[in-house]
Amino acid sequence: MEDLETIRQLYRPSDDPFIKCFSPSIPGSDEMTAHYDWQANKTLSECNRHMLNNEIAFDVYFLVGENRQVVGAHRYVLVSRSCVFYAMLIGPMAGKSDEKIAIPDIENEVFQHMLEYIYCEDTKVETKNAIEILYSARKYGITGLEEKCRRVLEHGLTTQNVCNILQEADKFDELTLKNKCLEYIWHQPKDILRSSSFGNLSASLVKEIIQSDKLDAKEEVVFDAALQWSEQECLRNGVIVSPPNQRRYLGGILYYIRIPVLETGYYNKTVVKSDILSIEEKKSMQNYFSGVMKDVKRFRTDKRSKGENQTLHWRFGPVNCMHNETTAIAFSSSREVFIDGVELDGTGYDEEHYDVFLNIYDMDNQEKAKCKEKIAINKKKQSYQVKFPAPPIVSKGFTYTIILKIQAEHRYYGASGRSNLNKTDSHPAYINPEGEFTRLIVKKDQVPAILVRPLSDS
């Protein structure tokens, strides 16, 4: 039997009269003619990708999206990877083999990402397309792709996109993702409550956000956000923006705003003038503020608990003077947490000014958060906190790196610090400095503590 090289020399597809005659009508025949042994040195995944991208030997076709774009695939691959496609193509749901199958609820670009994952166990998922791909993966039972989309969305939450992702998670009944979004909003609501995307949320989601005791916002900010949301709701429903209409759309949401804890000046200037409260409610509120009544019907009079940061120390022992060096700590956590910021050691001098630059990066060197602060330091206070404006979420088991640079004449660092510690509570979080980094300092560091706040549902 001739070896492969001999076969290649003797058999030239371009000379085959059958292929010459019929190649124009054979999908992918130009590619096959030019590279008849394209399978050589390719993995199974690479062969699958080649077959998909070059439309070789498709035997099933779909009409995808509103425009009913024709998309081809291979029955064998689809039924081997999806119980839904199995039922559609050879099971009880199967139609005629030559019929094109309509999929109007998934657009072509999203469908192509799903096919790529089915064929190759990988596809590019980004925050901007993850929710649509997640929907398609759930519909066709592609569990690996579902998990990939969830990870991308959870790791990619920002103050700009969290409301949009929350709305989609609620729409598609993604409870875990929805809870992550709610936690994110509760713990850093300042910019989110004032954003236009908050105004686009459904009434049920606004209620979930505002009613929580964990919402870390001043009640004045909460009232402003609810009032602006009610304006948007009027416009969406095509009615005049007026106090009676706003009150109608707010409904029970209003009673989750703790109006009795508002500053009296804000109450008189903003709440009363908004004319959102009924005459009876205004009378009750006035009696409460004047001390005549200790309670207000239907409104809560207690402040939100909000929760405290966990402070996880790992730097103890003597301190030494240290000049303008950049330090870094690579670390991982045993559970999902917010990183609020860091603590800094003070100085032994009467007065100092620290110019502080703080960044945190994930394992792909993508910046998760940053801040820049100018802090007045004196020897009366031993430590100072520097917090991120939007605390990032750190996922369980992944490595992150905090980089700190302080510009000052004199500053101090702790020595002989521990490399593994936990905070004792009902849900302990273990912070483990680890890994190699060009500026990693293990035994001495300017950061005696990382400010950590665990997610309550971890």
C-alpha positions as CSV (number, residue, x, y, z in Angstrom):
1,M,0.0,0.0,0.0
2,E,1.4,3.4,-1.0
3,D,2.3,5.8,1.7
4,L,0.5,9.1,2.2
5,E,3.1,11.1,0.2
6,T,2.7,8.8,-2.8
7,I,-1.0,9.2,-2.7
8,R,-0.7,12.9,-2.6
9,Q,1.6,12.9,-5.7
10,L,-0.7,10.5,-7.6
11,Y,-4.0,12.0,-6.6
12,R,-4.5,15.7,-7.5
13,P,-8.1,16.8,-6.9
14,S,-7.8,19.6,-9.4
15,D,-7.4,17.0,-12.2
16,D,-10.4,15.0,-11.2
17,P,-13.0,15.6,-13.9
18,F,-15.9,14.9,-11.4
19,I,-14.7,17.6,-9.1
20,K,-14.0,20.0,-12.0
21,C,-17.5,19.4,-13.3
22,F,-19.4,19.6,-10.0
23,S,-17.3,21.7,-7.7
24,P,-19.2,25.0,-8.3
25,S,-22.3,23.5,-6.7
26,I,-20.5,21.8,-3.8
27,P,-20.3,24.0,-0.7
28,G,-16.7,24.4,0.3
29,S,-15.3,22.6,-2.8
30,D,-12.8,25.3,-3.7
31,E,-11.3,25.0,-0.2
32,M,-11.3,21.2,-0.5
33,T,-9.7,21.4,-4.0
34,A,-7.0,23.8,-2.8
35,H,-6.3,21.8,0.4
36,Y,-7.6,18.3,0.1
37,D,-5.7,17.1,3.1
38,W,-6.6,20.1,5.4
39,Q,-7.3,17.7,8.2
40,A,-3.5,17.0,8.6
41,N,-2.0,18.2,11.9
42,K,-5.3,19.6,13.2
43,T,-6.9,18.8,16.5
44,L,-10.6,17.6,16.7
45,S,-11.6,21.1,17.7
46,E,-9.6,22.7,14.8
47,C,-11.2,20.3,12.3
48,N,-14.7,21.1,13.7
49,R,-14.0,24.8,13.4
50,H,-12.7,24.4,9.9
51,M,-15.9,22.5,8.9
52,L,-18.1,25.1,10.5
53,N,-16.4,28.2,9.1
54,N,-16.0,26.8,5.6
55,E,-19.6,25.3,5.5
56,I,-18.3,21.8,4.6
57,A,-20.9,19.0,4.3
58,F,-23.8,20.8,6.2
59,D,-26.9,18.7,6.5
60,V,-29.2,20.9,8.5
61,Y,-30.2,24.5,8.1
62,F,-31.9,27.1,10.3
63,L,-33.7,30.4,9.6
64,V,-32.2,32.6,12.4
65,G,-33.4,35.9,13.8
66,E,-36.1,38.3,12.6
67,N,-34.4,38.4,9.2
68,R,-34.6,34.6,8.9
69,Q,-30.9,34.3,7.9
70,V,-30.0,30.9,6.6
71,V,-27.4,29.2,8.9
72,G,-26.1,25.7,8.3
73,A,-24.6,23.0,10.6
74,H,-24.1,19.3,11.1
75,R,-26.8,17.1,12.7
76,Y,-24.2,14.8,14.3
77,V,-22.4,17.6,16.1
78,L,-25.6,19.2,17.3
79,V,-27.3,16.1,18.6
80,S,-24.1,15.0,20.3
81,R,-23.9,18.2,22.3
82,S,-27.5,19.2,23.1
83,C,-30.5,17.3,24.3
84,V,-32.7,20.0,22.8
85,F,-31.1,19.6,19.3
86,Y,-31.4,15.8,19.8
87,A,-35.2,16.1,20.3
88,M,-35.5,18.7,17.4
89,L,-33.5,16.7,14.8
90,I,-34.0,13.0,15.5
91,G,-36.3,12.8,18.5
92,P,-40.1,13.3,18.9
93,M,-39.9,17.0,17.8
94,A,-38.1,16.2,14.6
95,G,-39.7,17.5,11.4
96,K,-38.8,16.6,7.8
97,S,-35.1,16.3,7.2
98,D,-35.0,18.8,4.4
99,E,-37.0,21.5,6.2
100,K,-35.3,24.6,7.4
101,I,-35.9,25.2,11.1
102,A,-37.0,28.7,12.2
103,I,-35.3,30.2,15.3
104,P,-36.7,33.8,15.3
105,D,-35.8,34.6,18.9
106,I,-32.0,34.4,18.6
107,E,-30.1,36.7,16.3
108,N,-27.4,35.4,13.9
109,E,-24.4,36.7,15.7
110,V,-25.5,35.1,19.0
111,F,-26.4,31.9,17.3
112,Q,-22.9,31.7,15.7
113,H,-21.3,32.1,19.1
114,M,-23.4,29.2,20.4
115,L,-22.4,27.0,17.4
116,E,-18.7,27.9,17.8
117,Y,-18.9,26.7,21.4
118,I,-20.8,23.5,20.5
119,Y,-18.2,22.7,17.8
120,C,-15.0,23.9,19.6
121,E,-15.8,24.1,23.4
122,D,-14.9,27.8,23.3
123,T,-16.2,31.2,22.0
124,K,-15.5,34.8,22.8
125,V,-18.0,36.0,25.4
126,E,-18.0,39.6,26.5
127,T,-20.2,41.6,28.9
128,K,-22.0,43.3,26.0
129,N,-23.2,40.0,24.4
130,A,-23.1,37.6,27.4
131,I,-26.8,37.9,28.4
132,E,-28.0,37.1,24.9
133,I,-25.6,34.2,24.6
134,L,-26.7,33.0,28.0
135,Y,-30.3,32.9,26.9
136,S,-29.5,30.8,23.8
137,A,-27.3,28.5,25.9
138,R,-30.1,27.9,28.4
139,K,-32.6,27.3,25.6
140,Y,-30.5,24.6,24.0
141,G,-29.1,23.1,27.2
142,I,-25.4,24.0,26.6
143,T,-24.4,24.1,30.3
144,G,-20.7,24.8,29.8
145,L,-21.6,27.9,27.8
146,E,-24.2,29.0,30.4
147,E,-21.5,28.9,33.1
148,K,-19.0,30.8,30.9
149,C,-21.6,33.6,30.4
150,R,-22.5,33.8,34.0
151,R,-18.8,34.2,35.0
152,V,-18.2,36.9,32.4
153,L,-21.3,38.8,33.7
154,E,-20.5,38.4,37.4
155,H,-16.8,39.5,36.9
156,G,-17.8,42.3,34.6
157,L,-20.2,44.2,36.8
158,T,-19.7,48.0,36.9
159,T,-21.7,50.9,38.1
160,Q,-22.5,51.7,34.5
161,N,-23.9,48.3,33.4
162,V,-25.2,46.6,36.6
163,C,-28.8,47.9,36.2
164,N,-29.0,46.7,32.7
165,I,-27.6,43.3,33.6
166,L,-30.0,43.1,36.6
167,Q,-33.0,43.8,34.3
168,E,-31.9,41.0,31.9
169,A,-31.1,38.6,34.7
170,D,-34.6,39.1,36.1
171,K,-36.2,38.8,32.7
172,F,-34.5,35.4,32.1
173,D,-34.9,34.2,35.7
174,E,-31.2,34.0,36.4
175,L,-31.5,34.1,40.1
176,T,-27.8,33.8,41.1
177,L,-26.8,36.5,38.7
178,K,-29.7,38.7,39.8
179,N,-28.6,38.4,43.5
180,K,-25.0,39.3,42.5
181,C,-26.3,42.4,40.8
182,L,-28.5,43.4,43.8
183,E,-25.5,42.9,46.2
184,Y,-23.4,45.1,44.0
185,I,-26.0,47.9,44.0
186,W,-26.7,47.7,47.7
187,H,-23.0,48.0,48.6
188,Q,-22.1,50.8,46.2
189,P,-25.3,52.6,45.3
190,K,-24.2,56.3,45.1
191,D,-23.6,56.6,41.4
192,I,-26.0,53.8,40.5
193,L,-29.1,55.3,42.0
194,R,-28.4,58.5,40.2
195,S,-27.8,56.9,36.8
196,S,-30.2,56.9,33.9
197,S,-30.1,53.1,33.8
198,F,-31.7,53.0,37.3
199,G,-34.6,54.9,35.9
200,N,-35.2,52.1,33.4
201,L,-35.6,49.4,35.9
202,S,-39.0,47.7,36.5
203,A,-41.0,48.7,39.6
204,S,-40.4,45.3,41.2
205,L,-36.6,45.6,40.9
206,V,-36.7,49.2,42.3
207,K,-38.7,47.9,45.2
208,E,-36.1,45.1,45.9
209,I,-33.3,47.6,45.8
210,I,-34.9,50.2,48.0
211,Q,-36.5,47.9,50.6
212,S,-33.2,46.2,51.6
213,D,-31.6,47.1,54.9
214,K,-28.2,46.5,53.2
215,L,-28.7,49.5,50.9
216,D,-25.6,51.6,51.8
217,A,-27.0,55.1,50.9
218,K,-28.3,58.2,52.6
219,E,-32.1,58.2,52.6
220,E,-32.0,61.6,50.8
221,V,-30.3,59.8,47.9
222,V,-32.8,57.0,48.0
223,F,-35.7,59.5,47.8
224,D,-34.2,61.4,44.9
225,A,-33.7,58.2,43.0
226,A,-37.2,57.0,43.6
227,L,-38.6,60.4,42.5
228,Q,-36.5,60.4,39.3
229,W,-37.6,56.8,38.6
230,S,-41.2,57.8,38.9
231,E,-40.7,60.6,36.4
232,Q,-39.3,58.1,33.9
233,E,-42.1,55.7,34.6
234,C,-44.6,58.5,33.7
235,L,-42.8,59.2,30.4
236,R,-42.7,55.4,29.6
237,N,-46.4,55.1,30.1
238,G,-47.2,58.3,28.1
239,V,-48.7,60.2,31.0
240,I,-48.0,63.7,32.3
241,V,-45.3,63.9,34.9
242,S,-47.3,65.1,37.9
243,P,-47.3,64.3,41.7
244,P,-50.5,62.2,41.5
245,N,-49.1,60.1,38.6
246,Q,-45.7,59.7,40.2
247,R,-47.4,58.6,43.4
248,R,-49.5,56.1,41.5
249,Y,-46.4,54.5,39.9
250,L,-44.4,54.5,43.1
251,G,-47.2,52.7,45.0
252,G,-45.8,50.7,47.8
253,I,-42.2,51.6,46.9
254,L,-42.7,54.9,48.8
255,Y,-43.1,53.1,52.1
256,Y,-39.7,51.5,51.8
257,I,-38.1,54.9,51.8
258,R,-37.3,55.8,55.4
259,I,-38.7,59.3,55.2
260,P,-38.7,59.8,59.1
261,V,-34.8,59.5,59.1
262,L,-34.4,62.3,56.6
263,E,-32.9,65.6,57.7
264,T,-35.7,68.0,58.5
265,G,-34.3,70.7,56.1
266,Y,-34.3,68.2,53.2
267,Y,-37.8,67.0,54.2
268,N,-39.3,70.5,54.1
269,K,-37.4,71.7,51.0
270,T,-37.7,68.6,48.8
271,V,-40.2,66.0,50.1
272,V,-43.0,68.5,51.0
273,K,-42.5,70.4,47.8
274,S,-42.6,67.3,45.7
275,D,-46.2,66.8,46.9
276,I,-45.8,63.1,46.8
277,L,-47.2,62.5,50.3
278,S,-50.8,62.6,51.1
279,I,-52.2,65.3,53.4
280,E,-52.6,62.7,56.2
281,E,-49.0,61.5,55.7
282,K,-47.7,65.0,55.9
283,K,-49.6,65.6,59.2
284,S,-48.2,62.4,60.6
285,M,-44.7,63.3,59.5
286,Q,-44.9,66.8,60.9
287,N,-46.0,65.3,64.3
288,Y,-43.1,62.9,64.2
289,F,-40.5,65.6,63.4
290,S,-41.9,67.9,66.2
291,G,-41.8,65.0,68.7
292,V,-45.5,64.7,69.2
293,M,-45.5,61.2,67.7
294,K,-42.9,58.4,68.1
295,D,-44.0,56.5,65.1
296,V,-45.3,57.2,61.6
297,K,-47.9,54.8,60.1
298,R,-46.4,52.5,57.4
299,F,-43.0,54.3,57.3
300,R,-40.0,52.8,59.0
301,T,-38.2,55.0,61.5
302,D,-35.0,53.0,61.9
303,K,-31.8,53.7,60.0
304,R,-30.5,51.1,57.5
305,S,-27.9,48.8,59.1
306,K,-25.7,48.8,55.9
307,G,-23.2,46.4,57.6
308,E,-19.6,47.1,58.5
309,N,-16.4,46.4,56.6
310,Q,-14.3,43.4,57.7
311,T,-10.7,44.6,58.2
312,L,-8.3,41.7,57.5
313,H,-4.9,42.5,58.9
314,W,-1.8,40.6,57.8
315,R,1.0,43.1,58.7
316,F,2.1,43.4,62.3
317,G,5.2,44.0,64.3
318,P,7.8,46.8,64.3
319,V,7.7,49.7,61.7
320,N,10.6,51.2,59.8
321,C,10.9,54.3,57.6
322,M,10.5,53.7,53.9
323,H,10.7,56.1,51.0
324,N,8.8,56.3,47.7
325,E,8.7,52.7,46.7
326,T,5.9,51.0,44.9
327,T,4.6,47.9,46.7
328,A,2.3,45.1,45.6
329,I,0.5,42.1,47.1
330,A,-0.9,39.2,45.1
331,F,-3.7,37.5,46.9
332,S,-6.7,35.2,46.7
333,S,-9.8,34.8,48.8
334,S,-11.7,31.7,49.9
335,R,-15.0,33.3,49.1
336,E,-16.5,36.1,47.0
337,V,-16.0,39.5,48.6
338,F,-15.9,43.2,47.9
339,I,-12.5,44.9,48.2
340,D,-13.3,48.3,49.7
341,G,-9.7,49.5,49.8
342,V,-6.7,49.3,52.1
343,E,-5.4,50.7,55.3
344,L,-2.2,52.6,55.5
345,D,0.3,53.1,58.3
346,G,0.8,56.6,59.5
347,T,4.0,58.5,60.2
348,G,6.0,59.5,63.3
349,Y,6.2,63.1,62.1
350,D,4.0,66.0,63.1
351,E,2.6,66.6,59.6
352,E,2.9,64.7,56.3
353,H,0.9,64.7,53.1
354,Y,0.6,61.4,51.3
355,D,-0.2,61.3,47.6
356,V,-1.7,57.8,47.3
357,F,-2.2,55.8,44.1
358,L,-4.1,52.5,44.5
359,N,-5.0,50.0,41.8
360,I,-6.2,46.4,41.8
361,Y,-5.8,44.0,38.9
362,D,-7.1,40.6,38.1
363,M,-5.1,37.6,36.9
364,D,-5.4,38.7,33.3
365,N,-3.9,42.1,34.3
366,Q,-7.2,43.9,33.7
367,E,-7.7,46.8,36.0
368,K,-10.7,46.2,38.4
369,A,-10.6,49.5,40.3
370,K,-8.4,52.5,41.0
371,C,-8.3,55.6,43.2
372,K,-6.0,58.6,43.8
373,E,-6.1,60.5,47.1
374,K,-4.2,63.2,48.9
375,I,-4.2,62.5,52.7
376,A,-3.1,64.7,55.5
377,I,-1.1,62.5,58.0
378,N,0.0,63.2,61.5
379,K,1.6,61.2,64.3
380,K,-1.5,61.2,66.4
381,K,-3.2,58.7,64.2
382,Q,-1.7,55.3,63.5
383,S,-3.6,54.3,60.3
384,Y,-5.7,55.7,57.5
385,Q,-8.2,54.1,55.1
386,V,-8.1,54.5,51.3
387,K,-11.2,53.3,49.6
388,F,-12.1,52.6,46.0
389,P,-15.1,54.8,44.7
390,A,-16.6,51.6,43.3
391,P,-15.4,48.5,45.2
392,P,-14.7,45.6,42.9
393,I,-15.9,42.1,43.5
394,V,-13.2,39.5,44.1
395,S,-14.1,35.9,43.1
396,K,-13.3,32.8,45.0
397,G,-10.0,31.2,44.2
398,F,-8.8,33.8,41.6
399,T,-5.6,35.7,42.1
400,Y,-5.7,39.5,42.3
401,T,-2.9,42.1,42.8
402,I,-3.1,45.3,44.7
403,I,-0.5,47.9,43.8
404,L,0.1,50.9,46.0
405,K,2.4,53.9,45.5
406,I,2.7,56.7,48.0
407,Q,4.6,59.8,47.3
408,A,5.7,61.4,50.6
409,E,8.9,62.4,52.3
410,H,8.6,59.9,55.1
411,R,6.3,56.9,55.5
412,Y,6.3,53.6,57.4
413,Y,5.7,49.9,56.7
414,G,4.9,47.0,58.9
415,A,7.3,44.1,59.3
416,S,7.0,40.3,60.1
417,G,3.5,40.1,58.8
418,R,1.4,37.0,58.5
419,S,0.8,35.5,55.0
420,N,-2.5,33.7,55.8
421,L,-5.3,35.0,58.0
422,N,-9.1,34.9,58.4
423,K,-11.7,37.0,60.1
424,T,-13.8,35.0,62.6
425,D,-17.4,35.3,61.7
426,S,-20.2,33.0,60.4
427,H,-18.8,33.2,56.9
428,P,-15.0,33.4,57.3
429,A,-12.9,34.8,54.4
430,Y,-9.3,33.6,54.0
431,I,-7.0,36.0,52.3
432,N,-3.8,34.4,51.0
433,P,-0.9,36.5,49.6
434,E,0.6,34.3,46.9
435,G,2.3,34.1,43.5
436,E,5.3,36.0,42.0
437,F,5.2,39.6,41.1
438,T,8.1,41.9,40.2
439,R,7.3,44.3,43.0
440,L,5.9,41.8,45.5
441,I,7.1,42.5,49.1
442,V,6.2,39.6,51.5
443,K,7.9,40.4,54.8
444,K,7.4,44.2,54.8
445,D,4.7,46.3,53.3
446,Q,3.0,49.7,53.5
447,V,-0.4,47.9,53.7
448,P,-1.2,46.5,57.1
449,A,-4.8,45.6,56.1
450,I,-7.2,45.1,53.2
451,L,-10.8,46.3,53.7
452,V,-13.0,43.4,52.8
453,R,-16.8,43.1,52.8
454,P,-18.2,39.6,52.0
455,L,-21.3,39.2,49.9
456,S,-24.1,38.0,52.1
457,D,-25.2,35.1,49.8
458,S,-21.7,33.6,49.3
